[in-house]
Amino acid sequence: MTPAVCDQLAVLAQQREELDAERRRFEKAHCLAVLDHISARIRALCPEAVYVAFDYDGKTRSLELAGVLGAQPSPLGTCPWLWENGDDEHPLEEIAVDIELDVQSALAPYDSPGWATVVRNSASESSWLLELPPADRAARVAELIRGHHPAATAVIVDSRAGGGRVIGVIEEQTDCDAPAPVARPRLSAPCDDAVTRLVAQVFLLPPLADRHLMPLPRGFAHPYGSSVSDQVRLMPLPPTA
């Protein structure tokens, strides 16, 4: 094999890897878009909905819709059933087939970001719970961040760390002429996990990324010594009630 052929093959291999990575990104974005669509339909008929319950067969990768549950009332409580599949008197019964098909589609890829929001239903041995995505991811991120940083106005996020980990927090300052100080995040482990999942989804969905992710402030240095790239962005936080 001549050097020219080797070079050509190397270029084609690199292009193939880039196209495959791009395809996976689009596939993940499609999974999230499907979940957003069916979540909006579920909430339109049942505003208190928080989880979709389903039975899952790992061998066939098929699922059977069980119903929709509400929020857990307390750490030791169980999520209340709002609708069980087969209950003809509830309006969700009209879209039961669509719910099952869309959840199946959103969880079909092994690396679907939807799986990050699936947990075992503690009240049933064979049931799983898919947490519906928030209607406004940026608002939910702001709420979670301000639970630990009440004065936070923006965060620095890195898609190379867990898909979207917060690596810095910008807090309100009185001197508008001084550079905004960047604090290390002081988040609990559950909060960090939840925020990372949501920010990763913002990175994946182009409309949300265009709306909520901005270039870094001038002079920013990565707190962990990593290089700064387009995958590290500023995410302003919307006001919270």
KEKE-3310 file (N, C-alpha, C; in steps of 0.2 Angstrom, whole numbers, plus 5000, padded with zeros to 4 digits):
npx = (5004:5003:5011:5002:4989:4988:4987:4975:4966:4967:4962:4948:4944:4945:4935:4924:4923:4920:4907:4900:4900:4893:4881:4877:4875:4864:4855:4853:4848:4836:4829:4827:4819:4808:4804:4801:4790:4780:4779:4773:4761:4756:4756:4747:4735:4736:4741:4748:4757:4772:4780:4782:4777:4783:4785:4799:4808:4823:4830:4823:4822:4810:4795:4782:4768:4763:4757:4754:4763:4762:4771:4783:4778:4785:4802:4801:4789:4778:4776:4761:4748:4742:4736:4732:4736:4723:4713:4699:4692:4700:4707:4720:4720:4716:4728:4736:4743:4751:4759:4766:4773:4781:4789:4796:4802:4811:4819:4825:4839:4855:4863:4854:4850:4838:4838:4846:4836:4829:4823:4822:4806:4802:4791:4788:4793:4796:4794:4798:4803:4801:4806:4798:4804:4808:4797:4804:4820:4831:4826:4824:4837:4842:4834:4839:4853:4853:4848:4860:4868:4863:4865:4868:4871:4874:4882:4896:4898:4903:4903:4911:4912:4904:4894:4888:4893:4893:4906:4909:4903:4895:4892:4881:4887:4893:4902:4901:4911:4921:4929:4918:4918:4922:4916:4920:4908:4897:4889:4877:4879:4867:4861:4871:4871:4858:4858:4869:4863:4853:4859:4867:4857:4853:4864:4863:4851:4849:4840:4839:4852:4857:4849:4852:4866:4882:4897:4912:4916:4928:4945:4943:4949:4950:4945:4950:4962:4960:4959:4951:4937:4925:4916:4915:4905:4896:4882:4869:4858:4840:4828:4822:4807)
npy = (4994:5011:5026:5037:5031:5026:5038:5043:5034:5036:5049:5046:5037:5046:5055:5047:5043:5056:5058:5048:5051:5063:5058:5051:5061:5068:5058:5057:5069:5068:5059:5066:5076:5069:5064:5077:5081:5071:5072:5085:5083:5074:5081:5091:5084:5080:5088:5086:5076:5067:5056:5043:5026:5010:4993:4983:4974:4968:4959:4958:4972:4979:4988:4989:4999:5006:5016:5033:5043:5054:5067:5062:5062:5063:5059:5046:5042:5035:5037:5044:5035:5042:5039:5023:5012:5007:5012:5018:5029:5040:5054:5052:5039:5040:5043:5033:5023:5031:5036:5025:5021:5032:5033:5021:5023:5034:5028:5018:5018:5013:5022:5032:5048:5048:5038:5042:5047:5038:5027:5014:5008:5009:5003:4993:4977:4975:4986:5002:5019:5033:5049:5064:5076:5093:5107:5119:5119:5127:5136:5127:5122:5134:5135:5124:5127:5139:5135:5132:5142:5156:5169:5167:5171:5166:5152:5142:5130:5113:5103:5092:5086:5074:5077:5089:5097:5108:5119:5131:5145:5161:5174:5187:5204:5219:5229:5234:5236:5228:5212:5198:5188:5170:5157:5141:5128:5123:5111:5099:5081:5074:5086:5090:5080:5080:5093:5092:5082:5090:5101:5094:5090:5103:5106:5096:5099:5109:5121:5125:5126:5137:5147:5147:5146:5154:5163:5162:5172:5185:5181:5170:5155:5138:5129:5117:5115:5111:5113:5127:5127:5127:5119:5122:5133:5149:5150:5159:5162:5162:5173:5167:5163)
npz = (5000:4995:5001:4998:4997:5010:5017:5011:5016:5029:5031:5026:5036:5047:5044:5044:5057:5062:5056:5062:5075:5074:5070:5081:5090:5084:5085:5099:5102:5095:5103:5115:5110:5106:5119:5125:5117:5120:5133:5135:5129:5139:5150:5147:5148:5161:5172:5184:5182:5184:5182:5171:5171:5168:5162:5159:5147:5147:5138:5126:5124:5125:5130:5142:5144:5160:5167:5174:5186:5200:5209:5222:5238:5250:5257:5261:5256:5243:5226:5220:5210:5196:5184:5178:5165:5155:5162:5157:5160:5162:5154:5149:5144:5130:5123:5126:5118:5110:5120:5125:5113:5110:5122:5121:5109:5112:5121:5114:5109:5115:5122:5124:5130:5138:5146:5157:5166:5171:5184:5196:5201:5217:5223:5216:5209:5196:5189:5181:5182:5172:5173:5168:5157:5163:5159:5156:5155:5158:5168:5178:5180:5185:5197:5204:5206:5213:5225:5231:5228:5231:5226:5213:5196:5183:5176:5172:5160:5155:5142:5140:5152:5159:5150:5153:5164:5178:5181:5186:5195:5193:5203:5209:5208:5215:5209:5194:5185:5187:5183:5182:5196:5197:5205:5213:5211:5224:5226:5231:5229:5223:5218:5209:5200:5195:5189:5180:5171:5165:5159:5150:5141:5137:5129:5119:5112:5099:5098:5111:5115:5107:5112:5126:5129:5129:5123:5133:5147:5146:5148:5156:5165:5165:5179:5182:5175:5162:5144:5136:5126:5113:5119:5131:5140:5144:5154:5156:5170:5172:5180:5196:5205)
capx = (5000:5007:5009:4996:4983:4987:4985:4968:4962:4967:4957:4942:4943:4943:4928:4919:4922:4916:4900:4897:4899:4887:4874:4875:4872:4857:4850:4852:4843:4829:4827:4825:4813:4802:4801:4798:4783:4775:4778:4769:4754:4754:4754:4741:4729:4737:4746:4752:4761:4779:4784:4779:4779:4783:4788:4804:4811:4830:4832:4820:4822:4803:4792:4774:4766:4759:4753:4758:4763:4764:4777:4784:4776:4790:4807:4799:4783:4778:4773:4754:4746:4737:4732:4734:4734:4717:4708:4695:4688:4705:4709:4726:4719:4716:4735:4740:4747:4756:4764:4770:4777:4786:4794:4799:4807:4816:4824:4828:4846:4858:4865:4849:4850:4832:4840:4848:4831:4825:4825:4818:4801:4803:4785:4786:4799:4797:4792:4803:4800:4804:4805:4797:4808:4805:4795:4809:4826:4835:4823:4825:4844:4843:4831:4844:4859:4852:4847:4866:4872:4857:4866:4871:4868:4876:4886:4901:4897:4908:4900:4916:4912:4897:4889:4887:4894:4894:4913:4910:4897:4896:4887:4880:4893:4891:4906:4900:4917:4926:4927:4914:4922:4920:4917:4919:4902:4896:4882:4877:4879:4861:4860:4876:4869:4852:4860:4873:4859:4849:4864:4869:4851:4853:4870:4861:4846:4851:4837:4841:4859:4857:4846:4855:4873:4885:4904:4914:4919:4935:4950:4941:4953:4947:4947:4954:4967:4959:4959:4945:4935:4918:4912:4914:4901:4893:4874:4865:4852:4835:4826:4817:4802)
capy = (5000:5017:5032:5041:5027:5026:5045:5044:5030:5039:5054:5043:5035:5052:5058:5042:5044:5062:5058:5044:5055:5068:5055:5049:5068:5069:5053:5059:5075:5066:5055:5071:5079:5064:5065:5083:5081:5067:5075:5091:5080:5071:5087:5095:5081:5078:5093:5084:5071:5068:5050:5037:5020:5005:4987:4983:4967:4969:4954:4961:4979:4981:4990:4989:5005:5004:5022:5039:5044:5061:5068:5058:5067:5063:5054:5039:5040:5032:5041:5042:5034:5047:5035:5017:5010:5003:5016:5021:5035:5045:5057:5049:5033:5042:5044:5028:5020:5036:5037:5019:5021:5037:5031:5015:5026:5038:5024:5013:5018:5011:5028:5038:5052:5047:5033:5045:5050:5032:5024:5008:5010:5005:5000:4987:4974:4974:4993:5007:5026:5038:5056:5068:5082:5100:5111:5124:5116:5133:5138:5121:5123:5140:5134:5120:5131:5144:5132:5131:5148:5160:5175:5165:5174:5162:5146:5140:5123:5110:5097:5086:5082:5071:5080:5096:5098:5115:5120:5138:5149:5168:5177:5194:5208:5226:5233:5232:5237:5223:5206:5194:5182:5164:5153:5134:5126:5120:5108:5092:5076:5074:5092:5090:5075:5083:5099:5089:5079:5095:5105:5090:5090:5109:5106:5092:5102:5115:5127:5127:5128:5143:5151:5148:5145:5159:5162:5163:5179:5186:5179:5164:5150:5132:5128:5110:5115:5109:5118:5130:5126:5128:5114:5126:5139:5152:5149:5164:5159:5166:5174:5162:5166)
capz = (5000:4994:5006:4996:4998:5017:5019:5009:5020:5036:5030:5026:5043:5052:5042:5046:5065:5064:5054:5066:5081:5073:5069:5088:5093:5082:5088:5106:5102:5093:5109:5119:5107:5107:5126:5126:5114:5123:5140:5134:5128:5145:5155:5144:5150:5168:5174:5190:5180:5185:5180:5167:5174:5163:5163:5154:5146:5145:5133:5120:5124:5124:5137:5142:5148:5166:5169:5175:5193:5202:5213:5228:5243:5255:5255:5263:5253:5237:5221:5219:5204:5193:5179:5176:5158:5155:5165:5151:5162:5162:5147:5146:5140:5123:5120:5129:5113:5109:5126:5125:5107:5111:5127:5118:5104:5116:5125:5110:5108:5122:5125:5124:5137:5142:5152:5163:5170:5173:5190:5197:5205:5223:5225:5211:5207:5188:5186:5180:5181:5168:5175:5163:5157:5164:5153:5155:5158:5161:5174:5183:5182:5190:5204:5208:5207:5218:5231:5235:5227:5230:5222:5206:5190:5178:5177:5167:5160:5151:5139:5140:5159:5160:5146:5154:5172:5180:5183:5189:5196:5193:5207:5208:5211:5216:5205:5187:5180:5188:5180:5186:5199:5196:5211:5212:5213:5230:5225:5234:5224:5220:5214:5204:5195:5191:5185:5174:5166:5162:5155:5144:5137:5133:5124:5114:5109:5096:5099:5118:5115:5104:5117:5133:5129:5126:5124:5139:5149:5144:5154:5160:5165:5167:5186:5183:5171:5155:5139:5135:5119:5111:5123:5138:5138:5149:5154:5161:5174:5172:5187:5199:5209)
cpx = (5004:5006:5003:4990:4982:4985:4977:4964:4962:4962:4950:4940:4941:4936:4923:4918:4918:4909:4897:4895:4893:4881:4872:4872:4865:4852:4848:4847:4836:4826:4824:4819:4807:4799:4798:4791:4778:4774:4773:4762:4751:4752:4748:4734:4729:4742:4751:4757:4769:4783:4779:4781:4778:4787:4793:4807:4818:4832:4829:4820:4815:4800:4785:4772:4762:4755:4757:4757:4764:4770:4777:4782:4781:4796:4805:4792:4783:4774:4766:4752:4741:4733:4735:4732:4729:4711:4704:4692:4693:4706:4715:4725:4718:4723:4739:4745:4752:4762:4769:4775:4783:4791:4798:4805:4812:4821:4827:4836:4849:4860:4861:4850:4844:4834:4843:4843:4826:4828:4820:4812:4801:4797:4783:4793:4801:4796:4798:4799:4804:4802:4804:4801:4805:4803:4800:4815:4830:4832:4824:4832:4845:4840:4836:4850:4858:4850:4854:4870:4866:4858:4868:4867:4869:4881:4890:4900:4902:4905:4905:4916:4905:4892:4887:4888:4896:4901:4914:4904:4899:4890:4887:4885:4890:4895:4905:4906:4922:4924:4923:4918:4918:4921:4916:4912:4902:4889:4883:4877:4873:4860:4865:4874:4863:4854:4864:4868:4855:4853:4866:4863:4851:4859:4867:4856:4848:4847:4838:4848:4860:4854:4849:4862:4877:4893:4906:4916:4926:4940:4948:4947:4950:4949:4951:4960:4966:4959:4952:4943:4928:4914:4912:4911:4898:4885:4871:4859:4846:4832:4822:4813:4804)
cpy = (5006:5022:5036:5038:5027:5033:5046:5040:5033:5045:5052:5041:5040:5055:5053:5042:5051:5062:5053:5047:5060:5064:5053:5056:5069:5064:5054:5065:5073:5062:5060:5075:5075:5064:5071:5084:5077:5069:5081:5088:5077:5076:5091:5091:5079:5082:5091:5078:5072:5062:5046:5031:5015:4999:4986:4976:4969:4965:4957:4968:4982:4983:4990:4995:5003:5010:5028:5041:5052:5061:5064:5063:5068:5058:5047:5037:5037:5037:5039:5041:5039:5044:5028:5015:5005:5006:5020:5028:5041:5048:5054:5043:5034:5042:5038:5024:5024:5036:5031:5019:5026:5036:5026:5018:5030:5034:5018:5013:5016:5017:5034:5042:5051:5042:5036:5047:5044:5029:5018:5011:5005:5001:4994:4984:4974:4981:4998:5014:5030:5045:5061:5074:5089:5103:5117:5122:5122:5135:5133:5121:5129:5139:5129:5123:5136:5141:5131:5138:5153:5166:5173:5169:5170:5157:5145:5132:5120:5103:5091:5083:5080:5074:5087:5098:5106:5115:5127:5141:5157:5171:5185:5199:5215:5231:5230:5233:5232:5216:5201:5188:5175:5159:5145:5132:5122:5116:5101:5087:5075:5080:5092:5086:5077:5089:5096:5086:5085:5099:5101:5090:5097:5109:5102:5095:5108:5121:5130:5129:5135:5149:5153:5148:5150:5159:5164:5170:5179:5185:5173:5158:5144:5130:5121:5110:5113:5114:5120:5129:5128:5124:5117:5132:5143:5151:5154:5161:5164:5167:5168:5166:5166)
cpz = (5000:5000:5005:4998:5006:5020:5017:5014:5027:5036:5030:5033:5048:5050:5044:5053:5066:5062:5059:5073:5080:5073:5076:5091:5091:5084:5095:5106:5100:5099:5113:5116:5107:5114:5128:5123:5118:5130:5140:5133:5135:5150:5153:5147:5158:5170:5180:5188:5181:5182:5175:5169:5168:5165:5158:5153:5143:5139:5126:5119:5122:5131:5136:5147:5154:5168:5170:5183:5194:5206:5220:5234:5249:5254:5256:5259:5246:5232:5220:5211:5201:5188:5178:5169:5158:5158:5160:5153:5163:5155:5144:5142:5132:5120:5123:5124:5111:5114:5126:5119:5108:5116:5124:5113:5107:5119:5121:5110:5115:5125:5125:5131:5141:5147:5158:5168:5172:5179:5191:5202:5211:5225:5221:5209:5200:5185:5186:5180:5177:5170:5169:5163:5159:5158:5151:5159:5161:5167:5180:5185:5187:5197:5208:5210:5213:5225:5235:5234:5226:5226:5215:5200:5183:5180:5171:5166:5154:5149:5139:5147:5160:5156:5147:5162:5173:5183:5186:5190:5197:5197:5207:5212:5211:5211:5198:5182:5181:5185:5185:5190:5198:5202:5209:5214:5219:5230:5228:5228:5220:5215:5208:5198:5191:5186:5179:5169:5162:5157:5149:5139:5133:5128:5118:5109:5105:5097:5106:5119:5112:5109:5123:5134:5126:5127:5131:5141:5147:5150:5158:5159:5168:5174:5187:5178:5164:5150:5138:5128:5118:5116:5130:5137:5144:5148:5159:5164:5174:5179:5189:5204:5216)
residu = (MET:THR:PRO:ALA:VAL:CYS:ASP:GLN:LEU:ALA:VAL:LEU:ALA:GLN:GLN:ARG:GLU:GLU:LEU:ASP:ALA:GLU:ARG:ARG:ARG:PHE:GLU:LYS:ALA:HIS:CYS:LEU:ALA:VAL:LEU:ASP:HIS:ILE:SER:ALA:ARG:ILE:ARG:ALA:LEU:CYS:PRO:GLU:ALA:VAL:TYR:VAL:ALA:PHE:ASP:TYR:ASP:GLY:LYS:THR:ARG:SER:LEU:GLU:LEU:ALA:GLY:VAL:LEU:GLY:ALA:GLN:PRO:SER:PRO:LEU:GLY:THR:CYS:PRO:TRP:LEU:TRP:GLU:ASN:GLY:ASP:ASP:GLU:HIS:PRO:LEU:GLU:GLU:ILE:ALA:VAL:ASP:ILE:GLU:LEU:ASP:VAL:GLN:SER:ALA:LEU:ALA:PRO:TYR:ASP:SER:PRO:GLY:TRP:ALA:THR:VAL:VAL:ARG:ASN:SER:ALA:SER:GLU:SER:SER:TRP:LEU:LEU:GLU:LEU:PRO:PRO:ALA:ASP:ARG:ALA:ALA:ARG:VAL:ALA:GLU:LEU:ILE:ARG:GLY:HIS:HIS:PRO:ALA:ALA:THR:ALA:VAL:ILE:VAL:ASP:SER:ARG:ALA:GLY:GLY:GLY:ARG:VAL:ILE:GLY:VAL:ILE:GLU:GLU:GLN:THR:ASP:CYS:ASP:ALA:PRO:ALA:PRO:VAL:ALA:ARG:PRO:ARG:LEU:SER:ALA:PRO:CYS:ASP:ASP:ALA:VAL:THR:ARG:LEU:VAL:ALA:GLN:VAL:PHE:LEU:LEU:PRO:PRO:LEU:ALA:ASP:ARG:HIS:LEU:MET:PRO:LEU:PRO:ARG:GLY:PHE:ALA:HIS:PRO:TYR:GLY:SER:SER:VAL:SER:ASP:GLN:VAL:ARG:LEU:MET:PRO:LEU:PRO:PRO:THR:ALA)
# end
